[in-house]
Amino acid sequence: MSHLIDRRLQGKNKSAVNRERFLRRYKSQIKDAVGRAIKGRSITDIESGEKVSIPVKDVGEPSFGHAHGGVWETISPGNQEYQKGDQLNRPKGGSGAGRGKAGNSDQMTEDDFIFELSREEFMNYFFEDLELPHMVKTQLTATTEFKNQRAGYNISGTPSNIHVLRSLRGALGRRIAVGGNSRKRLAEAEEELQALLDKPVPDLEDSILVAELRKLIHHLHTRLAAIPYIDPFDLRYSNRIKVPKPMTQAVMFCIMDVSGSMDETRKDTAKRFFILLYLFLKRVYDKIEVVFIRHHTAASEVDEEEFFHSRESGGTVVSSALHLLDKIIDERYGAGSWNSYVAQASDGDNWDNDSVLCRQLLTNTIMPKVQYYTYVEITDGPPQNLWEQYSQVPDHHPHFAMQKIVTPADIYPVFRELFKKQAKS
């Protein structure tokens, strides 16, 4: 008989393949759990992981055992009752000896199987039905971006990074420091020699002194000439380090029509669009705030829970939300240090005379104060009167965009169209 021993080293992610296989096998249960998490989770908390609970009956695995079939023999201690050839009845199955109190039910239950999705796994399931390409999934789940920045000088590096000016400056300083005493002594010796040479009748002692001074001067010149013009010690190299990109701050305004025609399905579609917009802006700005504005005939600033789940409804006057938006920008975000983005979601139905007022407010008041304004109309019918008025705004302000969403599958294509890179003029 031969035995195979696997001596391959196991890495720290040795269970990653098993985890991926598990996620593929129970994909439907995990997607249901992610869908429930999206409905009950805040927009600003969408990026964290999620605990998923799967009924234990769904994760049962087949097991193998040794059955006591056929003819088999046993030896029991203290056999005073049976003889060879006697037939024994099989023992009945027993029950465990637990410490809990006995119950009157004969049904046996087991706890659900609970595991936790990582941030990247949760985001992949979130984007899956939005038909995101894999490259965009990776970008939206990536870490902080960095850029190269100068950070002084190093004494080592590649020849292409040598800083010539800094190296020559260091070499000059070294030559001055090393030859300072020699130059000072050389100047003194030359003055003494000149003084002796200026005497009209030098004696023997002066002649000996002159010879010594000339010898000293020659030695000092040789010593100074031996100082290298530039030494490897003088070389300085430009140093660059990676630092996080400098971020600024932004505010995202979520405006949603909550009139009677906006049912829960349309609100859920709007929330998914707002989540995608938040994730996109979160990659660009270090600090971002979210302001929720809901409106029917009147507008109010609310928290996210009331924004999506309040049952209050009524008619539709969109201009009330635009007036409130303009007021909030002036009072809290109008100092020039905030980049304001607005995303408005509606089914497009509005009081006729109010749609004209909305267009005027956008064109004359709001658009000059914001970086970008997006309007998405969530409806499967023809464009409404609000769409017709809004379609005139881009003629005056190119940073206003509008798209129509019919089904949840349209969310990402619409988002990509709204935020695609513009051609440089």
C-alpha positions as CSV (number, residue, x, y, z in Angstrom):
1,M,0.0,0.0,0.0
2,S,1.3,3.5,-0.9
3,H,0.6,6.7,1.1
4,L,0.6,10.2,-0.3
5,I,1.6,13.0,2.0
6,D,0.9,16.6,1.0
7,R,3.7,18.8,2.2
8,R,2.8,21.9,0.3
9,L,2.9,25.1,2.3
10,Q,-0.4,26.7,3.0
11,G,-0.8,30.4,2.8
12,K,-2.8,32.6,5.0
13,N,-5.7,32.6,2.5
14,K,-5.9,28.9,2.2
15,S,-9.6,28.9,2.8
16,A,-10.4,31.6,0.2
17,V,-11.3,29.0,-2.5
18,N,-13.7,27.2,-0.2
19,R,-15.3,30.6,0.8
20,E,-15.8,31.5,-2.8
21,R,-17.4,28.1,-3.5
22,F,-19.7,28.6,-0.5
23,L,-20.7,32.0,-1.7
24,R,-21.6,30.7,-5.2
25,R,-23.6,27.8,-3.7
26,Y,-25.8,29.9,-1.5
27,K,-25.9,33.0,-3.8
28,S,-29.7,33.3,-3.6
29,Q,-29.9,33.4,0.2
30,I,-27.0,35.8,0.3
31,K,-28.6,38.2,-2.2
32,D,-31.8,38.2,-0.2
33,A,-29.9,39.1,2.9
34,V,-28.1,41.9,1.1
35,G,-31.4,43.2,-0.3
36,R,-32.8,43.3,3.3
37,A,-29.7,45.1,4.5
38,I,-29.9,47.8,1.8
39,K,-33.5,48.6,2.8
40,G,-32.6,48.9,6.5
41,R,-29.2,50.5,6.2
42,S,-28.1,54.1,6.1
43,I,-26.7,55.5,2.8
44,T,-23.5,56.6,4.7
45,D,-23.1,53.1,6.2
46,I,-23.6,51.1,3.0
47,E,-19.9,50.2,2.7
48,S,-19.5,48.0,5.8
49,G,-20.0,44.3,5.8
50,E,-23.0,42.3,6.7
51,K,-23.9,39.3,8.9
52,V,-25.8,36.7,6.8
53,S,-28.0,34.0,8.4
54,I,-28.8,30.9,6.5
55,P,-31.2,28.2,7.8
56,V,-29.2,25.1,8.8
57,K,-31.4,22.9,6.6
58,D,-30.0,24.7,3.6
59,V,-26.4,24.0,4.4
60,G,-26.7,20.4,5.3
61,E,-24.0,18.1,4.0
62,P,-24.3,14.3,3.3
63,S,-22.5,12.2,5.8
64,F,-21.1,8.7,5.6
65,G,-21.3,6.1,8.3
66,H,-20.8,2.3,8.8
67,A,-24.1,0.4,8.9
68,H,-24.4,-2.8,11.0
69,G,-25.9,-4.8,8.2
70,G,-25.2,-8.4,7.3
71,V,-23.8,-11.0,9.8
72,W,-21.4,-9.8,12.4
73,E,-20.2,-11.1,15.8
74,T,-19.5,-9.3,19.1
75,I,-18.0,-10.4,22.4
76,S,-19.8,-9.1,25.5
77,P,-18.2,-9.2,28.9
78,G,-19.8,-11.4,31.6
79,N,-21.7,-13.5,29.1
80,Q,-23.7,-15.8,31.3
81,E,-27.0,-15.5,29.4
82,Y,-26.3,-16.2,25.7
83,Q,-24.9,-19.1,23.8
84,K,-23.1,-19.2,20.5
85,G,-25.7,-19.0,17.7
86,D,-28.3,-16.9,19.7
87,Q,-29.8,-14.0,17.8
88,L,-29.8,-10.6,19.5
89,N,-32.1,-7.7,18.8
90,R,-30.5,-4.5,17.8
91,P,-30.4,-1.9,20.5
92,K,-32.7,1.1,20.2
93,G,-31.2,4.5,19.7
94,G,-30.7,6.5,22.8
95,S,-30.8,10.3,23.5
96,G,-28.1,12.7,24.7
97,A,-27.8,13.5,28.4
98,G,-28.0,17.3,28.3
99,R,-28.4,19.6,31.4
100,G,-31.4,21.6,30.1
101,K,-34.9,21.1,31.3
102,A,-36.9,18.5,29.4
103,G,-39.6,19.6,27.0
104,N,-42.8,18.1,25.8
105,S,-41.9,18.4,22.1
106,D,-40.4,15.6,20.1
107,Q,-39.1,18.0,17.3
108,M,-35.4,18.7,17.2
109,T,-34.2,22.1,16.0
110,E,-30.8,23.6,15.2
111,D,-29.5,27.1,15.1
112,D,-29.1,28.9,11.8
113,F,-25.7,29.1,10.2
114,I,-24.4,32.7,10.5
115,F,-21.3,34.1,8.8
116,E,-20.2,37.6,7.9
117,L,-19.7,39.2,4.4
118,S,-16.6,41.4,4.0
119,R,-16.9,44.9,2.7
120,E,-15.8,43.9,-0.8
121,E,-18.1,40.9,-0.9
122,F,-21.1,43.1,0.2
123,M,-20.3,45.7,-2.4
124,N,-20.1,43.1,-5.2
125,Y,-23.5,41.7,-4.3
126,F,-24.9,45.3,-4.1
127,F,-23.7,46.2,-7.6
128,E,-24.5,42.8,-9.1
129,D,-28.0,43.6,-10.3
130,L,-26.9,47.0,-11.4
131,E,-24.9,45.4,-14.1
132,L,-21.6,47.1,-13.1
133,P,-18.6,46.0,-15.1
134,H,-15.9,44.3,-13.1
135,M,-13.5,47.2,-13.5
136,V,-15.9,49.7,-12.0
137,K,-16.6,47.3,-9.1
138,T,-12.9,47.3,-8.4
139,Q,-12.7,51.0,-8.5
140,L,-15.6,51.6,-6.2
141,T,-14.3,49.1,-3.6
142,A,-10.7,50.3,-3.8
143,T,-8.7,52.0,-1.0
144,T,-7.6,55.6,-0.7
145,E,-5.7,56.9,-3.7
146,F,-2.2,58.4,-3.4
147,K,-0.1,60.7,-5.4
148,N,3.7,61.3,-5.5
149,Q,5.0,64.4,-3.7
150,R,8.4,65.9,-3.1
151,A,9.8,65.2,0.4
152,G,13.3,66.7,0.6
153,Y,16.5,65.0,-0.5
154,N,18.2,61.7,0.1
155,I,21.9,60.8,0.2
156,S,21.2,57.8,-2.0
157,G,19.1,57.2,-5.1
158,T,19.2,56.6,-8.9
159,P,21.3,58.8,-11.2
160,S,18.2,60.2,-12.9
161,N,17.1,61.7,-9.5
162,I,20.3,63.6,-8.8
163,H,19.6,67.2,-7.8
164,V,22.5,69.1,-9.5
165,L,22.0,72.4,-7.7
166,R,21.7,70.9,-4.2
167,S,24.8,68.6,-4.9
168,L,27.0,71.5,-6.1
169,R,25.9,73.6,-3.1
170,G,26.9,70.8,-0.7
171,A,30.2,70.4,-2.5
172,L,31.0,74.1,-2.3
173,G,30.3,74.0,1.5
174,R,32.4,71.0,2.0
175,R,35.4,72.6,0.1
176,I,35.1,75.8,2.2
177,A,34.9,73.8,5.4
178,V,37.8,71.5,4.7
179,G,40.2,74.0,3.2
180,G,39.4,76.9,5.5
181,N,42.4,76.7,7.8
182,S,44.8,76.0,4.9
183,R,43.6,79.1,3.0
184,K,44.0,81.2,6.1
185,R,47.5,79.9,6.7
186,L,48.3,80.3,3.0
187,A,47.3,83.9,3.1
188,E,49.4,84.6,6.2
189,A,52.5,82.9,4.7
190,E,52.2,84.8,1.4
191,E,52.0,88.1,3.4
192,E,55.1,87.2,5.4
193,L,57.0,86.2,2.2
194,Q,56.1,89.4,0.5
195,A,57.3,91.4,3.5
196,L,60.6,89.6,3.5
197,L,61.0,90.1,-0.2
198,D,60.4,93.8,0.1
199,K,63.4,94.3,2.4
200,P,66.3,96.1,0.5
201,V,69.1,94.0,2.0
202,P,68.0,90.6,3.3
203,D,70.4,88.8,5.7
204,L,71.1,85.1,5.9
205,E,68.4,84.5,8.4
206,D,65.8,86.1,6.2
207,S,66.9,84.0,3.3
208,I,66.4,80.8,5.3
209,L,63.0,82.0,6.4
210,V,62.1,82.8,2.8
211,A,63.0,79.3,1.7
212,E,60.8,77.8,4.5
213,L,57.9,80.1,3.6
214,R,58.1,79.1,-0.1
215,K,58.2,75.4,0.9
216,L,55.1,76.0,3.2
217,I,53.2,77.9,0.5
218,H,53.9,75.1,-2.0
219,H,52.6,72.5,0.5
220,L,49.5,74.5,1.2
221,H,48.7,74.9,-2.5
222,T,49.2,71.1,-3.0
223,R,46.9,70.4,-0.1
224,L,44.2,72.7,-1.4
225,A,44.4,71.3,-4.9
226,A,44.0,67.8,-3.5
227,I,40.5,68.6,-2.2
228,P,38.1,67.1,-4.8
229,Y,35.7,69.4,-6.5
230,I,32.8,67.1,-5.9
231,D,32.7,63.9,-3.8
232,P,30.1,61.1,-3.7
233,F,29.3,62.4,-0.2
234,D,28.1,65.6,-1.8
235,L,25.5,64.0,-4.0
236,R,21.9,64.6,-3.2
237,Y,18.9,62.9,-4.7
238,S,15.3,64.2,-5.0
239,N,13.1,62.2,-2.7
240,R,9.4,61.5,-3.5
241,I,6.9,59.8,-1.2
242,K,3.3,58.7,-1.7
243,V,0.7,60.7,0.2
244,P,-3.1,60.6,0.1
245,K,-4.7,62.9,-2.4
246,P,-5.7,66.2,-0.8
247,M,-9.4,66.1,-0.4
248,T,-12.0,68.8,0.0
249,Q,-15.4,68.7,1.4
250,A,-18.7,68.3,-0.4
251,V,-22.4,68.1,0.4
252,M,-24.9,66.0,-1.4
253,F,-28.6,67.0,-1.5
254,C,-31.1,64.2,-2.0
255,I,-34.5,65.6,-3.1
256,M,-37.3,63.2,-3.5
257,D,-41.0,63.6,-4.4
258,V,-43.1,61.7,-1.8
259,S,-46.5,62.4,-3.2
260,G,-49.1,59.6,-3.6
261,S,-47.7,58.5,-6.9
262,M,-44.3,57.6,-5.5
263,D,-44.8,54.1,-4.1
264,E,-42.3,52.0,-2.2
265,T,-40.8,50.4,-5.4
266,R,-40.0,53.8,-6.8
267,K,-38.6,55.0,-3.5
268,D,-36.4,51.9,-3.3
269,T,-35.1,52.7,-6.8
270,A,-34.4,56.2,-5.8
271,K,-32.5,55.1,-2.7
272,R,-30.3,52.8,-4.8
273,F,-29.4,55.7,-7.1
274,F,-28.6,57.9,-4.2
275,I,-26.4,55.2,-2.7
276,L,-24.4,54.9,-5.9
277,L,-24.0,58.7,-6.1
278,Y,-22.8,58.8,-2.4
279,L,-20.2,56.1,-3.1
280,F,-19.0,57.9,-6.1
281,L,-18.6,61.2,-4.3
282,K,-17.0,59.5,-1.3
283,R,-14.1,58.5,-3.5
284,V,-13.5,62.1,-4.5
285,Y,-14.0,64.0,-1.2
286,D,-12.6,63.3,2.2
287,K,-15.5,64.8,4.0
288,I,-19.1,64.6,2.6
289,E,-22.4,65.4,4.2
290,V,-25.8,64.2,3.1
291,V,-28.9,66.4,3.3
292,F,-32.3,64.8,2.7
293,I,-35.2,66.9,1.5
294,R,-38.7,65.4,0.9
295,H,-41.7,67.2,-0.5
296,H,-45.3,66.9,-1.6
297,T,-47.1,70.2,-1.4
298,A,-44.6,71.3,1.2
299,A,-40.9,70.5,1.7
300,S,-39.0,69.7,4.8
301,E,-35.5,68.6,5.7
302,V,-35.6,65.1,7.4
303,D,-33.4,62.2,8.3
304,E,-32.9,59.2,6.1
305,E,-35.5,57.0,7.9
306,E,-38.3,59.5,7.4
307,F,-37.0,60.4,3.9
308,F,-37.6,56.9,2.6
309,H,-40.2,55.3,4.9
310,S,-42.6,58.1,6.0
311,R,-46.2,57.4,5.0
312,E,-47.1,61.1,4.7
313,S,-48.2,62.0,1.1
314,G,-50.2,64.5,-0.8
315,G,-50.2,66.6,-3.9
316,T,-47.0,67.8,-5.7
317,V,-45.4,71.2,-5.5
318,V,-41.7,70.8,-6.5
319,S,-40.8,74.4,-6.1
320,S,-41.2,74.1,-2.3
321,A,-38.2,71.7,-2.3
322,L,-36.1,74.1,-4.5
323,H,-36.8,77.1,-2.2
324,L,-35.7,75.0,0.8
325,L,-32.6,73.8,-1.1
326,D,-31.6,77.4,-1.8
327,K,-32.1,78.4,1.8
328,I,-30.0,75.6,3.2
329,I,-27.1,76.3,0.7
330,D,-27.1,80.0,1.7
331,E,-27.3,79.3,5.5
332,R,-24.9,76.4,5.8
333,Y,-22.9,75.7,2.7
334,G,-22.5,79.0,0.9
335,A,-19.1,80.0,2.3
336,G,-17.3,78.9,-0.9
337,S,-15.5,75.9,0.8
338,W,-18.2,73.4,0.0
339,N,-18.9,71.6,-3.3
340,S,-22.6,71.2,-3.6
341,Y,-24.2,68.3,-5.6
342,V,-27.9,67.8,-6.0
343,A,-29.8,64.6,-7.0
344,Q,-33.5,65.0,-7.5
345,A,-35.8,61.9,-7.9
346,S,-39.5,62.2,-8.9
347,D,-42.1,60.6,-11.1
348,G,-42.3,63.9,-13.0
349,D,-45.9,64.8,-12.1
350,N,-46.2,68.4,-10.9
351,W,-48.7,71.2,-10.8
352,D,-48.5,72.8,-14.2
353,N,-47.9,76.4,-13.1
354,D,-45.3,75.3,-10.6
355,S,-43.1,73.6,-13.2
356,V,-42.4,76.9,-14.9
357,L,-41.4,78.4,-11.5
358,C,-39.1,75.4,-10.9
359,R,-37.3,76.1,-14.2
360,Q,-36.8,79.8,-13.3
361,L,-35.5,78.9,-9.8
362,L,-33.0,76.5,-11.3
363,T,-31.8,78.8,-14.1
364,N,-31.5,82.0,-12.1
365,T,-30.8,81.0,-8.5
366,I,-29.7,77.5,-7.8
367,M,-27.5,76.4,-10.7
368,P,-24.8,79.1,-10.1
369,K,-24.4,77.8,-6.6
370,V,-23.9,74.1,-7.2
371,Q,-21.2,71.9,-8.9
372,Y,-23.6,69.5,-10.6
373,Y,-27.4,69.0,-10.6
374,T,-29.0,65.7,-11.7
375,Y,-32.6,65.0,-12.2
376,V,-33.9,61.4,-12.6
377,E,-37.5,60.7,-13.5
378,I,-38.6,57.3,-12.2
379,T,-41.5,56.3,-14.4
380,D,-42.4,53.9,-17.1
381,G,-44.8,56.3,-18.8
382,P,-44.2,59.3,-21.1
383,P,-42.3,62.4,-19.8
384,Q,-44.3,64.7,-17.6
385,N,-44.6,68.5,-17.5
386,L,-41.7,68.8,-15.1
387,W,-39.4,67.0,-17.6
388,E,-40.5,69.4,-20.3
389,Q,-39.5,72.4,-18.3
390,Y,-36.3,71.0,-17.0
391,S,-35.1,70.1,-20.5
392,Q,-34.6,73.9,-21.1
393,V,-32.2,74.3,-18.2
394,P,-29.1,72.7,-19.9
395,D,-29.2,75.4,-22.6
396,H,-28.1,77.9,-19.9
397,H,-26.2,75.6,-17.5
398,P,-24.3,72.7,-19.0
399,H,-23.7,71.2,-15.5
400,F,-27.4,70.2,-15.3
401,A,-28.2,66.7,-16.5
402,M,-31.4,64.6,-16.6
403,Q,-32.2,61.0,-17.3
404,K,-35.1,58.6,-17.0
405,I,-35.2,55.3,-15.0
406,V,-37.8,52.7,-15.8
407,T,-36.4,49.6,-14.0
408,P,-33.7,49.0,-11.4
409,A,-31.5,47.6,-14.1
410,D,-31.4,51.1,-15.6
411,I,-29.8,52.7,-12.5
412,Y,-26.2,52.2,-13.4
413,P,-26.5,52.9,-17.1
414,V,-28.2,56.2,-16.2
415,F,-25.6,56.9,-13.5
416,R,-22.8,56.3,-16.0
417,E,-24.4,58.6,-18.5
418,L,-24.8,61.3,-15.9
419,F,-21.3,61.1,-14.6
420,K,-19.3,60.2,-17.7
421,K,-16.1,62.1,-18.4
422,Q,-16.6,65.1,-20.6
423,A,-14.4,65.7,-23.6
424,K,-11.9,68.5,-23.0
425,S,-12.3,71.5,-25.2
